[in-house]
Amino acid sequence: MSSTGREPRVSPSFLAELKSICDSGRVFADPAALVDYCRDESPGPPFPPEVLVKVRSAEEAGKVIALCRAERI
């Protein structure tokens, strides 16, 4: 179980695929690095992501989305 209290969906192989799409320096999976990304303007409680990807182009975004769809994430 992850620190969010739910089963992790992101496997090491999925992270490796993300890093092959984007520079590994733009793929974040460390919970400490994700703290700033767990809130939005909704009134609900924080919901930290398991991974954050900072894409630089529409092409990268499309590849990340396609990977997520293939992995049902």
RAJOHU-V705308 format. One line per field, one symbol per residue. ss: DSSP state (A for helix, B for strand, O for the rest). A space follows every 50 residues. Layout:
ss: ???
//
This chain:
ss: OOOOOOOOOOOAAAAAAAAAAOOAAABBOOAAAAAAAOOOOOOOOOOOOO OBBOOOOAAAAAAAAAAAAAOOO
//
